């Protein structure tokens, strides 16, 4: 015979044993409403900030590569002129 090893936890047990307890406490205090998803506007705002951050970082990397290429070209020209 196989035994069923599934354990059923109540919300209070999970809240007490995990960090979700803090979230549950905030939800019960009224700061967060876990029953309703965030609005599309809030989600789009967060996503937009993340995408802006990604593009800014990529832009900085591109500028650094461009600057390093120009520095390298100037060094090569000086070496050729010295010969």
N, CA, C and O atoms as a GROMACS GRO file, in nm:
protein
  332
    1UNK      N    1   0.082  -0.118   0.000
    1UNK     CA    2   0.000   0.000   0.000
    1UNK      C    3   0.087   0.125   0.000
    1UNK      O    4   0.191   0.131   0.067
    2UNK      N    5   0.044   0.224  -0.076
    2UNK     CA    6   0.117   0.350  -0.080
    2UNK      C    7   0.056   0.447   0.021
    2UNK      O    8  -0.066   0.455   0.038
    3UNK      N    9   0.144   0.518   0.087
    3UNK     CA   10   0.096   0.618   0.182
    3UNK      C   11   0.092   0.754   0.113
    3UNK      O   12   0.177   0.787   0.030
    4UNK      N   13  -0.006   0.831   0.148
    4UNK     CA   14  -0.016   0.966   0.096
    4UNK      C   15   0.065   1.056   0.188
    4UNK      O   16   0.028   1.076   0.304
    5UNK      N   17   0.176   1.112   0.138
    5UNK     CA   18   0.264   1.192   0.220
    5UNK      C   19   0.238   1.342   0.204
    5UNK      O   20   0.321   1.424   0.244
    6UNK      N   21   0.127   1.377   0.148
    6UNK     CA   22   0.093   1.518   0.130
    6UNK      C   23   0.053   1.578   0.263
    6UNK      O   24  -0.030   1.524   0.336
    7UNK      N   25   0.112   1.691   0.293
    7UNK     CA   26   0.078   1.762   0.417
    7UNK      C   27  -0.002   1.886   0.380
    7UNK      O   28   0.034   1.959   0.288
    8UNK      N   29  -0.108   1.908   0.450
    8UNK     CA   30  -0.192   2.023   0.426
    8UNK      C   31  -0.158   2.129   0.530
    8UNK      O   32  -0.164   2.104   0.650
    9UNK      N   33  -0.122   2.248   0.480
    9UNK     CA   34  -0.089   2.359   0.569
    9UNK      C   35  -0.200   2.462   0.563
    9UNK      O   36  -0.258   2.487   0.457
   10UNK      N   37  -0.226   2.520   0.675
   10UNK     CA   38  -0.323   2.630   0.676
   10UNK      C   39  -0.247   2.759   0.645
   10UNK      O   40  -0.124   2.763   0.652
   11UNK      N   41  -0.320   2.863   0.612
   11UNK     CA   42  -0.258   2.992   0.582
   11UNK      C   43  -0.181   3.044   0.703
   11UNK      O   44  -0.075   3.105   0.687
   12UNK      N   45  -0.232   3.021   0.821
   12UNK     CA   46  -0.165   3.068   0.941
   12UNK      C   47  -0.033   2.995   0.962
   12UNK      O   48   0.066   3.056   1.001
   13UNK      N   49  -0.031   2.865   0.934
   13UNK     CA   50   0.092   2.787   0.949
   13UNK      C   51   0.197   2.834   0.849
   13UNK      O   52   0.313   2.853   0.886
   14UNK      N   53   0.157   2.852   0.726
   14UNK     CA   54   0.251   2.899   0.625
   14UNK      C   55   0.301   3.039   0.657
   14UNK      O   56   0.419   3.069   0.640
   15UNK      N   57   0.212   3.123   0.705
   15UNK     CA   58   0.250   3.260   0.739
   15UNK      C   59   0.350   3.260   0.853
   15UNK      O   60   0.442   3.343   0.855
   16UNK      N   61   0.335   3.172   0.946
   16UNK     CA   62   0.425   3.167   1.060
   16UNK      C   63   0.561   3.108   1.022
   16UNK      O   64   0.662   3.146   1.080
   17UNK      N   65   0.565   3.016   0.926
   17UNK     CA   66   0.687   2.943   0.893
   17UNK      C   67   0.770   3.008   0.782
   17UNK      O   68   0.888   2.976   0.768
   18UNK      N   69   0.714   3.097   0.704
   18UNK     CA   70   0.786   3.152   0.590
   18UNK      C   71   0.787   3.303   0.595
   18UNK      O   72   0.722   3.366   0.678
   19UNK      N   73   0.864   3.362   0.504
   19UNK     CA   74   0.867   3.507   0.492
   19UNK      C   75   0.737   3.561   0.438
   19UNK      O   76   0.709   3.680   0.448
   20UNK      N   77   0.657   3.474   0.380
   20UNK     CA   78   0.526   3.517   0.330
   20UNK      C   79   0.440   3.566   0.445
   20UNK      O   80   0.340   3.635   0.424
   21UNK      N   81   0.479   3.531   0.566
   21UNK     CA   82   0.407   3.578   0.683
   21UNK      C   83   0.408   3.730   0.692
   21UNK      O   84   0.309   3.792   0.731
   22UNK      N   85   0.523   3.789   0.654
   22UNK     CA   86   0.530   3.935   0.654
   22UNK      C   87   0.433   3.993   0.552
   22UNK      O   88   0.363   4.090   0.579
   23UNK      N   89   0.430   3.932   0.433
   23UNK     CA   90   0.339   3.978   0.328
   23UNK      C   91   0.195   3.959   0.372
   23UNK      O   92   0.112   4.046   0.349
   24UNK      N   93   0.166   3.846   0.435
   24UNK     CA   94   0.031   3.820   0.483
   24UNK      C   95  -0.008   3.920   0.589
   24UNK      O   96  -0.123   3.964   0.594
   25UNK      N   97   0.087   3.957   0.675
   25UNK     CA   98   0.058   4.055   0.779
   25UNK      C   99   0.029   4.191   0.716
   25UNK      O  100  -0.062   4.261   0.760
   26UNK      N  101   0.105   4.228   0.614
   26UNK     CA  102   0.078   4.354   0.544
   26UNK      C  103  -0.056   4.350   0.475
   26UNK      O  104  -0.130   4.449   0.473
   27UNK      N  105  -0.088   4.234   0.418
   27UNK     CA  106  -0.215   4.222   0.348
   27UNK      C  107  -0.332   4.235   0.445
   27UNK      O  108  -0.432   4.299   0.415
   28UNK      N  109  -0.318   4.174   0.561
   28UNK     CA  110  -0.427   4.181   0.657
   28UNK      C  111  -0.436   4.320   0.720
   28UNK      O  112  -0.542   4.358   0.770
   29UNK      N  113  -0.326   4.396   0.718
   29UNK     CA  114  -0.331   4.531   0.773
   29UNK      C  115  -0.390   4.630   0.674
   29UNK      O  116  -0.421   4.744   0.710
   30UNK      N  117  -0.407   4.588   0.548
   30UNK     CA  118  -0.470   4.674   0.449
   30UNK      C  119  -0.373   4.743   0.356
   30UNK      O  120  -0.416   4.814   0.265
   31UNK      N  121  -0.240   4.724   0.377
   31UNK     CA  122  -0.142   4.789   0.289
   31UNK      C  123  -0.140   4.725   0.151
   31UNK      O  124  -0.128   4.796   0.051
   32UNK      N  125  -0.152   4.594   0.144
   32UNK     CA  126  -0.156   4.522   0.017
   32UNK      C  127  -0.287   4.447   0.007
   32UNK      O  128  -0.338   4.395   0.106
   33UNK      N  129  -0.341   4.441  -0.112
   33UNK     CA  130  -0.459   4.360  -0.134
   33UNK      C  131  -0.417   4.246  -0.226
   33UNK      O  132  -0.402   4.265  -0.347
   34UNK      N  133  -0.398   4.128  -0.170
   34UNK     CA  134  -0.350   4.014  -0.248
   34UNK      C  135  -0.459   3.951  -0.333
   34UNK      O  136  -0.431   3.868  -0.419
   35UNK      N  137  -0.584   3.990  -0.308
   35UNK     CA  138  -0.693   3.932  -0.385
   35UNK      C  139  -0.711   3.998  -0.520
   35UNK      O  140  -0.764   3.936  -0.612
   36UNK      N  141  -0.668   4.123  -0.535
   36UNK     CA  142  -0.683   4.194  -0.661
   36UNK      C  143  -0.546   4.214  -0.724
   36UNK      O  144  -0.453   4.259  -0.657
   37UNK      N  145  -0.531   4.182  -0.851
   37UNK     CA  146  -0.402   4.205  -0.917
   37UNK      C  147  -0.377   4.354  -0.934
   37UNK      O  148  -0.469   4.435  -0.930
   38UNK      N  149  -0.250   4.389  -0.953
   38UNK     CA  150  -0.215   4.528  -0.977
   38UNK      C  151  -0.278   4.574  -1.108
   38UNK      O  152  -0.301   4.494  -1.199
   39UNK      N  153  -0.304   4.703  -1.116
   39UNK     CA  154  -0.366   4.754  -1.238
   39UNK      C  155  -0.267   4.751  -1.353
   39UNK      O  156  -0.146   4.746  -1.333
   40UNK      N  157  -0.320   4.755  -1.473
   40UNK     CA  158  -0.237   4.752  -1.593
   40UNK      C  159  -0.146   4.875  -1.597
   40UNK      O  160  -0.031   4.866  -1.642
   41UNK      N  161  -0.195   4.987  -1.550
   41UNK     CA  162  -0.114   5.109  -1.548
   41UNK      C  163   0.007   5.096  -1.456
   41UNK      O  164   0.116   5.140  -1.492
   42UNK      N  165  -0.013   5.036  -1.339
   42UNK     CA  166   0.099   5.016  -1.246
   42UNK      C  167   0.201   4.920  -1.307
   42UNK      O  168   0.322   4.945  -1.302
   43UNK      N  169   0.153   4.812  -1.366
   43UNK     CA  170   0.242   4.714  -1.426
   43UNK      C  171   0.320   4.774  -1.542
   43UNK      O  172   0.439   4.748  -1.558
   44UNK      N  173   0.253   4.854  -1.624
   44UNK     CA  174   0.320   4.918  -1.738
   44UNK      C  175   0.425   5.018  -1.691
   44UNK      O  176   0.531   5.030  -1.752
   45UNK      N  177   0.397   5.088  -1.583
   45UNK     CA  178   0.494   5.182  -1.528
   45UNK      C  179   0.620   5.113  -1.479
   45UNK      O  180   0.731   5.158  -1.506
   46UNK      N  181   0.601   5.005  -1.407
   46UNK     CA  182   0.716   4.929  -1.357
   46UNK      C  183   0.795   4.871  -1.472
   46UNK      O  184   0.918   4.876  -1.472
   47UNK      N  185   0.724   4.815  -1.571
   47UNK     CA  186   0.792   4.757  -1.686
   47UNK      C  187   0.867   4.864  -1.765
   47UNK      O  188   0.978   4.841  -1.812
   48UNK      N  189   0.806   4.981  -1.779
   48UNK     CA  190   0.870   5.090  -1.852
   48UNK      C  191   0.998   5.136  -1.785
   48UNK      O  192   1.097   5.164  -1.853
   49UNK      N  193   0.998   5.144  -1.651
   49UNK     CA  194   1.119   5.182  -1.579
   49UNK      C  195   1.229   5.078  -1.599
   49UNK      O  196   1.346   5.112  -1.614
   50UNK      N  197   1.190   4.952  -1.598
   50UNK     CA  198   1.288   4.845  -1.619
   50UNK      C  199   1.348   4.850  -1.758
   50UNK      O  200   1.470   4.837  -1.775
   51UNK      N  201   1.263   4.869  -1.859
   51UNK     CA  202   1.313   4.876  -1.996
   51UNK      C  203   1.401   4.999  -2.016
   51UNK      O  204   1.502   4.992  -2.086
   52UNK      N  205   1.363   5.111  -1.956
   52UNK     CA  206   1.445   5.232  -1.966
   52UNK      C  207   1.582   5.207  -1.906
   52UNK      O  208   1.684   5.249  -1.961
   53UNK      N  209   1.585   5.138  -1.792
   53UNK     CA  210   1.713   5.104  -1.730
   53UNK      C  211   1.799   5.017  -1.818
   53UNK      O  212   1.920   5.038  -1.828
   54UNK      N  213   1.738   4.920  -1.884
   54UNK     CA  214   1.812   4.832  -1.974
   54UNK      C  215   1.870   4.912  -2.089
   54UNK      O  216   1.988   4.895  -2.123
   55UNK      N  217   1.791   4.999  -2.150
   55UNK     CA  218   1.839   5.078  -2.263
   55UNK      C  219   1.949   5.176  -2.220
   55UNK      O  220   2.043   5.199  -2.296
   56UNK      N  221   1.938   5.233  -2.102
   56UNK     CA  222   2.042   5.324  -2.054
   56UNK      C  223   2.173   5.249  -2.035
   56UNK      O  224   2.278   5.298  -2.076
   57UNK      N  225   2.169   5.132  -1.976
   57UNK     CA  226   2.290   5.053  -1.956
   57UNK      C  227   2.351   5.012  -2.089
   57UNK      O  228   2.472   5.020  -2.106
   58UNK      N  229   2.268   4.969  -2.183
   58UNK     CA  230   2.319   4.932  -2.316
   58UNK      C  231   2.382   5.054  -2.382
   58UNK      O  232   2.486   5.041  -2.447
   59UNK      N  233   2.320   5.172  -2.369
   59UNK     CA  234   2.375   5.294  -2.426
   59UNK      C  235   2.511   5.327  -2.368
   59UNK      O  236   2.602   5.367  -2.441
   60UNK      N  237   2.525   5.312  -2.237
   60UNK     CA  238   2.654   5.339  -2.172
   60UNK      C  239   2.760   5.242  -2.222
   60UNK      O  240   2.874   5.283  -2.246
   61UNK      N  241   2.725   5.116  -2.238
   61UNK     CA  242   2.820   5.017  -2.289
   61UNK      C  243   2.862   5.052  -2.432
   61UNK      O  244   2.980   5.043  -2.466
   62UNK      N  245   2.766   5.092  -2.515
   62UNK     CA  246   2.797   5.130  -2.653
   62UNK      C  247   2.891   5.250  -2.655
   62UNK      O  248   2.987   5.251  -2.732
   63UNK      N  249   2.865   5.351  -2.572
   63UNK     CA  250   2.952   5.469  -2.566
   63UNK      C  251   3.093   5.432  -2.519
   63UNK      O  252   3.191   5.486  -2.572
   64UNK      N  253   3.104   5.343  -2.423
   64UNK     CA  254   3.237   5.300  -2.375
   64UNK      C  255   3.313   5.228  -2.486
   64UNK      O  256   3.432   5.252  -2.505
   65UNK      N  257   3.247   5.140  -2.558
   65UNK     CA  258   3.312   5.068  -2.668
   65UNK      C  259   3.355   5.165  -2.777
   65UNK      O  260   3.465   5.153  -2.831
   66UNK      N  261   3.269   5.262  -2.810
   66UNK     CA  262   3.302   5.362  -2.911
   66UNK      C  263   3.424   5.444  -2.869
   66UNK      O  264   3.514   5.470  -2.949
   67UNK      N  265   3.427   5.485  -2.741
   67UNK     CA  266   3.540   5.563  -2.691
   67UNK      C  267   3.669   5.481  -2.693
   67UNK      O  268   3.774   5.532  -2.731
   68UNK      N  269   3.661   5.356  -2.652
   68UNK     CA  270   3.781   5.271  -2.653
   68UNK      C  271   3.831   5.247  -2.795
   68UNK      O  272   3.952   5.240  -2.817
   69UNK      N  273   3.740   5.234  -2.892
   69UNK     CA  274   3.781   5.219  -3.032
   69UNK      C  275   3.855   5.343  -3.080
   69UNK      O  276   3.958   5.331  -3.147
   70UNK      N  277   3.804   5.461  -3.048
   70UNK     CA  278   3.869   5.585  -3.091
   70UNK      C  279   4.006   5.600  -3.025
   70UNK      O  280   4.100   5.647  -3.090
   71UNK      N  281   4.018   5.563  -2.899
   71UNK     CA  282   4.148   5.571  -2.831
   71UNK      C  283   4.247   5.476  -2.897
   71UNK      O  284   4.364   5.509  -2.915
   72UNK      N  285   4.199   5.357  -2.934
   72UNK     CA  286   4.286   5.260  -3.000
   72UNK      C  287   4.332   5.307  -3.137
   72UNK      O  288   4.446   5.283  -3.174
   73UNK      N  289   4.245   5.373  -3.211
   73UNK     CA  290   4.281   5.423  -3.344
   73UNK      C  291   4.386   5.532  -3.333
   73UNK      O  292   4.478   5.537  -3.415
   74UNK      N  293   4.374   5.620  -3.234
   74UNK     CA  294   4.472   5.728  -3.216
   74UNK      C  295   4.608   5.669  -3.182
   74UNK      O  296   4.710   5.720  -3.230
   75UNK      N  297   4.613   5.564  -3.102
   75UNK     CA  298   4.739   5.498  -3.067
   75UNK      C  299   4.806   5.436  -3.189
   75UNK      O  300   4.928   5.441  -3.202
   76UNK      N  301   4.726   5.376  -3.278
   76UNK     CA  302   4.780   5.315  -3.399
   76UNK      C  303   4.837   5.422  -3.492
   76UNK      O  304   4.942   5.401  -3.553
   77UNK      N  305   4.769   5.534  -3.504
   77UNK     CA  306   4.817   5.643  -3.591
   77UNK      C  307   4.950   5.698  -3.541
   77UNK      O  308   5.039   5.728  -3.622
   78UNK      N  309   4.966   5.711  -3.410
   78UNK     CA  310   5.091   5.760  -3.355
   78UNK      C  311   5.205   5.663  -3.383
   78UNK      O  312   5.316   5.706  -3.416
   79UNK      N  313   5.179   5.534  -3.370
   79UNK     CA  314   5.282   5.434  -3.397
   79UNK      C  315   5.324   5.436  -3.543
   79UNK      O  316   5.442   5.420  -3.574
   80UNK      N  317   5.228   5.455  -3.634
   80UNK     CA  318   5.258   5.458  -3.777
   80UNK      C  319   5.339   5.584  -3.812
   80UNK      O  320   5.427   5.578  -3.898
   81UNK      N  321   5.308   5.696  -3.747
   81UNK     CA  322   5.380   5.821  -3.773
   81UNK      C  323   5.523   5.813  -3.720
   81UNK      O  324   5.614   5.874  -3.778
   82UNK      N  325   5.544   5.741  -3.611
   82UNK     CA  326   5.678   5.728  -3.552
   82UNK      C  327   5.770   5.644  -3.639
   82UNK      O  328   5.892   5.663  -3.634
   83UNK      N  329   5.718   5.554  -3.719
   83UNK     CA  330   5.800   5.466  -3.802
   83UNK      C  331   5.857   5.537  -3.915
   83UNK      O  332   5.930   5.478  -3.995
   0.00000   0.00000   0.00000
